[in-house]
């Protein structure tokens, strides 16, 4: 965990303000859901909530199968760009990779993206990625 040097007081309703610069850096916006965790040492950890994290095992399975059957590296991210799952590529490599993207949409909301690490996918790769995005979305409904 990285110290920020920021100290805030809790108000009478139990609220704390997350500084604007920190929200901007972490891509947090008004209305974003935030998960609250506690640690054994008394720390409180705030993390941007992603519904994809609730079905990580399914996302990991689809990412691995898509990589194996499609023959290209695959990355699944949340809408904030956070990496949920990878197969065949590291996060550092992904940062500069050319991708073809397939949105994961559940109940009319974009909740993530399946990234194929290719700028010219075959019909099979495209079909597999679109199917994976649809199945993941269906499991979030």
N, C-alpha and C positions, 0 to 999 in steps of 0.2 A: 504494500500500500504506500502511496506517495503522499507526503504531507504537503498541504497547500499554504499553510500559514494563515488561513482564514479562520476567524473565530466569530461565531454568531450566538446570540441569545435566543432562547425559546420564549415566545410571547405567551400571554395568559390563556390562549386557546391551544397551546402545544405546538405552534407552528415555528418553523425556521425558514429563513429566506436563503435560497441558493443564489449566490451572486451571478449577475448577468453574464460576466465574462466566463465563468465556469459553465453556465448553461450553454453559452455559445460554443465553447470548446467541446463540450460533450454532446452537442446537437440536441439539447433538451428544449422542448417548446411547451408553451402553455397548453394544458390538457393532456400531455403525454402521461401514460401510466408509469409509475415508478414502483419497483419492488423494494421492500425493506427487509434486510437481513441483519441478524445480530451474531456476534462472534463471542467465543468463550471468554475473551479478555474484556468484554464490555463495549466493544466497538459496534457502531451502527453503520451499515453499508447500504447505500442507495444505488440501485441499478435500474437502468431503463428497462422496462418490461417488454418482452417479445413473446407473443403467443407461440412462436416457433420453438422456444426453449422448453415448452411444456411437452413437446413431442420430439425431442431431440433424437431418441432412438429410431423413430420412423424416418426423420430427415437424414440421419447418418446412413441408414440402410439404403434409402433411395439414392443418396449421393454416391455410395460405393457401387451400387448396381449400375447406375447411369455411367459412371467412369469405366467400369468393366465392359459393359455392353456397347457403349457409345465410342469407346476408344479415345476419349479426350478428358483432360482434367475438368473437374466440376467444383464450383463453390456455391454455397447457399448463404445468402445474407439476409438480415432483417432490413426493414425500410430505412433504418438509420445507418446502414452500411456495415454494421457489426457482423462479423463472420460467425455463422451458426455451425457450418459443417464444410469440410473440404475433402477431396479425394484426388490424388495425383498431382498436387501442387501445394506449395507453402503459402502462408499469408503474405510474405515478402514478395514472392513471385507474382502473386495475384495482383498486387498493387500496380504493376506496370503491364499486365497482360491485356491483350485484345480479347474481348468477349462478345458473345451473343447472349442476350438476356431474355428470360421468360418470367413474367410476373406471377407471383403467387397471390391470388385474389380470393378472399373469403368474405362472403356476405357483402359484396361490393366494396370491400376495403382492401387496398394493397397492403399485404403484411410481410412480403419478402420477395426475393428474386433468386431464380436459379440461373447461374452464370455458366455457360459452356465456354471453355477457354479455346475459342476458335472464332475467327471472324467470317468463316464460311462453312457452316455446319451442313452435313449431309441431311437428306430427308429423314433417315433413321434417327440421327442424333437429335434433330429438331422435334420429331414425334416423341421420342423418349423424354426429352426435357419438358415438353408441354404436358405430357401425361404425368410426369413426376410432380410438376407444379400443381396440376389439378387434383391429384390424389392427396398431396399434403394439405391443400386448401380444404378439401372435403373432410379431412380429419380434424379440422379446426372449427367446423360448423357445429 
